[in-house]
Amino acid sequence: MIHPQAEVVDLDAPLWGALALAVQQSRTRREWAYVLHCDGAIVSTLPAGLHSAPLGTSLEDARALARAVRAETGRPRAVVLDERGLDDLVVTASAAARPERTLAELRAEVAALYWSSPAVATDPPEPPNDPQLRLREALQRSLPTPATALLRIDHGTEFGAAVQLTVAGGLITHCICVDEPTAQWSSKTADIRARVQWDALIDAVASADPWSAFAQILDDASEQRNLDVVRQALLSAAPTT
Amino acid sequence: MTGTDLDRSSVDVVPGRGLRVGGRVVPLVSGAVHYWRVQPERWGTTLDAVRGLGFEMVETYVPWAVHEIERGVFDFTGQRDVERFVRVAAEHGLQVLVRPGPHINAELPDFGYPLRVLWNDEVMARTALGTPIIIGSRTHFFPAPSYASPRLYAETATWYDEVIPRLAALQWPHGPIVAMQVDNEMGYFFRPEPYLFDHHPEFVRQWRTWSGFGERTPAPRDASAPQHVSESWSRFRQWHMQESLRRLGAMMRERGIRVPLFHNDWTTIAPPLDPAAMERSGAVDFDGADMYVQREILSNAKHNARQLAGSVKLPWIPEIGAGWVSDLAMPMRIEQLDEEGAMLATLLGGVRGWNFYMLVEREQWYGSPISRHGEVRPGASLHARFTAFLRELDWWSLRREAPVLLLHRPGVVHAANATMRSNATAAILDDVLLPTALRHVPDRARCDHDAVLDAWRVALESRGIDFDEGSADAPPDLSRYALVVVPGSDAPELSHPQVRHATPAVTDLDGLPQPALQPIDVTAGVSLHHLRDDSRGLQLLGALNVNRSDCQVTLRVPGPTTLVPRWNPEDTPVQGDREVNIIVPAYCGQIWEVRG
């Protein structure tokens, strides 16, 4: 979602700090369970103490354990990893690290290699999709380039903060927080605009599915312009677990 | 030259106080300003704002990758004119700390190294599988360099050839530069796990020579590797960091730097990081530790401060958070309460110097006291208050009463490191795909070691007794302490009459020098700190509360006593003949002058 040379300046400290905490909370709600084994002997688990009995060495054995661990923990996903098999994965994945690529591209390719590796078994069996990549693709399809966006965040009727974005090719190239007069002026010409409530925004970002939650508050936003495109993009980006 | 001439021309480290510059002791209280991220026409007004907050010193990185615009071609003009920036700082009455790397981080996509250097096969650090170790930085990534690579030093020499003489010409007494940092946060790029870094052929070769183990491989996958071989690898990694800094520092000296050299560790006493051992090695003249905390982990600030107080000659924080990086992948809330708590925690824990990072905001950062346009924000009043408070009390003349020293045993950590799972996977799989915690094997000896230290911390704080923490590998002057704790009955012998190896007994605590103001009942997480300057008849009481709610503490006093608030002077003084009650605010503290 972020352009490699994106300029990010003048951020509103209370807003950004609140968003940061909300991101932390969201991650906590989406934590997975893990089992690391070596030739069937359990090395460690997260949470600790999940499982200790040796498992068979076939991929189906590992998948069965993943199903059992997910059922036991109630976590959105369980991952069973074969320590020996990870070496092959490391070598293959490292070859994807080429200087012309961005971090997002590298992470996407490494994740694809990871989920298709015989050393990794997971439940649900479908690997998660990267919501940021899907969001980028959706925005790229739907928005003019470049597009400007103005998100105003209020405390009730009082101005809280405003974020002005420039989006090109589905990537944020410029992000700046502006004061109220600038926000009022920018909103007149912004391709996309929305006015939302602070608490609702933070709650959305902190939720287990921030993409869908944010789409919902945009639905409720006042002073909307061209939000359908963004809402649809967010909903299509909502991750599988 | 006469002795007086030598004093005036040199800069020396004054333990516990700061730097002696031109015969005057200058405290290390500075703020970070990145010249290349601020328009040159704003340098003056920005530095005016810095002075307005009471700072007399600024700090800046000098980024290699910004100045080398193509291979072998360097630009020091316009917004890159670091020499002009330093002169402007001098014109504004500011002294300068400089940090020319080669590693600087600075939230740059390449951490300050030219990409052509990082992507050179000869420079790349390697895992045991021969793969590069990928470091992610906001939107980019790069392979970590190996500090054993001869090519890295050769390339760094070309950078130092350009930049060091320019900075040397501006060092005291010919300019305002009073100290220089060697490299930055050296510690294997925040991945201290023992078997990730570094299997670069030269690193392994150096280990084999250092250890005498011949052709043995250091990785734990070698089933024949006994414990002492793996421990040797862990110790070598620590030694190699010191030697790398020594080598880079020598390169700086060869090019004319005479001012003190320093380094910034980034965590507590946990091998391969050990500020006391770093300083004892002589690799740099003084060492510090960076610190970014939010209120929920305020206790870390206190612990880190105490560890610096017991480890290094000038306990200071080369980077204490003033704002935070904008990357939501590294979330942290930094607000005034968080920063005030950190300032007080480090102050009361024994720190004597701070560099606020970033005092002046720039791209990829938020929450600084001064905006990138040079405007002073309302939150800057905290920093102005802090600098004024320190000067008003002449903080550096105060003696902190800490009669106990808790010594960490790095050897226990080295032994625990030996059993950690091999970490080639951490080179490319992030923490979501393969959590670090999954690879740690709980070590009983380390747990027992940590439990002894924790028990003493709790017990001492319950008695209102302050303490320092240090490293058993490089202990401070033990005669400063009434009692020394080093966990484990197999701990090395120490030359001190009162040494304890186990959790505290009541008699241990009763036998200690008791503070004049003793808590009758104190909530866990509230600590009391005592400072005094007998020459001025000044006695201070500090209290820090790491809990989420305000706490009341009842203190027994020796006679009629008044506690006059000095940090938040608008608070009401408290008085009592035999007891006083103080309220310590949540996630924060207060400092009182004790009168009576």
Contacts between the chains, C-beta under 8 A, distances in Angstrom:
chain1	res1	chain2	res2	distance
A	2	B	138	7.4
A	2	B	139	5.3
A	3	B	139	7.2
A	4	B	109	7.2
A	4	B	139	4.4
A	4	B	140	6.1
A	6	B	139	6.9
A	7	B	363	5.9
A	8	B	326	5.0
A	8	B	363	6.1
A	8	B	364	5.8
A	9	B	362	7.8
A	9	B	363	5.0
A	9	B	372	6.5
A	10	B	361	7.7
A	10	B	371	7.0
A	10	B	372	7.0
A	11	B	326	5.6
A	11	B	366	3.7
A	11	B	367	7.8
A	12	B	366	7.5
A	13	B	323	6.8
A	13	B	334	7.3
A	13	B	335	6.9
A	13	B	366	5.2
A	13	B	367	3.7
A	13	B	379	7.5
A	14	B	335	6.8
A	16	B	326	6.6
A	16	B	366	4.8
A	16	B	367	7.3
A	17	B	324	7.7
A	17	B	332	7.7
A	17	B	333	3.4
A	17	B	334	6.2
A	17	B	335	5.7
A	17	B	366	7.9
A	17	B	367	7.1
A	18	B	333	6.9
A	19	B	328	6.4
A	19	B	331	7.7
A	20	B	324	7.6
A	20	B	328	6.3
A	20	B	331	3.5
A	20	B	332	5.7
A	20	B	333	5.3
A	21	B	331	6.7
A	21	B	333	5.0
A	23	B	328	5.2
A	23	B	331	4.6
A	24	B	331	4.9
A	32	B	432	7.9
A	34	B	435	6.4
A	34	B	438	5.5
A	36	B	421	7.9
A	36	B	438	5.0
A	36	B	439	7.5
A	43	B	421	6.7
A	43	B	438	7.9
A	43	B	441	8.0
A	44	B	438	5.3
A	44	B	439	7.3
A	44	B	440	7.4
A	44	B	441	7.1
A	45	B	438	7.7
A	46	B	435	5.8
A	46	B	437	5.9
A	46	B	438	5.5
A	81	B	434	7.0
A	81	B	438	7.8
A	83	B	421	7.1
A	86	B	424	8.0
A	86	B	425	4.9
A	86	B	429	7.8
A	86	B	434	7.4
A	87	B	129	6.0
A	87	B	424	6.6
A	87	B	425	7.9
A	89	B	425	7.5
A	89	B	429	7.7
A	90	B	127	7.2
A	90	B	129	5.8
A	90	B	131	5.9
A	90	B	424	5.1
A	90	B	425	5.3
A	90	B	427	6.6
A	90	B	428	5.7
A	90	B	429	7.3
A	91	B	129	5.9
A	91	B	131	6.0
A	93	B	428	4.6
A	93	B	429	7.1
A	94	B	131	3.8
A	94	B	132	6.1
A	94	B	134	7.4
A	94	B	427	6.8
A	94	B	428	5.1
A	97	B	132	6.4
A	97	B	134	5.2
A	97	B	141	6.7
A	97	B	143	6.9
A	97	B	428	6.8
A	99	B	115	6.5
A	99	B	119	5.1
A	99	B	142	7.8
A	101	B	141	7.9
A	102	B	139	5.7
A	102	B	140	6.6
A	103	B	136	5.2
A	103	B	137	7.4
A	103	B	138	7.3
A	103	B	139	5.4
A	103	B	140	5.5
A	103	B	141	4.8
A	104	B	139	6.9
A	106	B	134	7.4
A	106	B	141	5.8
A	107	B	136	7.9
A	107	B	430	7.0
A	110	B	428	6.0
A	110	B	429	6.9
A	110	B	430	8.0
A	110	B	433	7.5
A	111	B	433	7.0
A	114	B	429	6.8
A	114	B	433	5.3
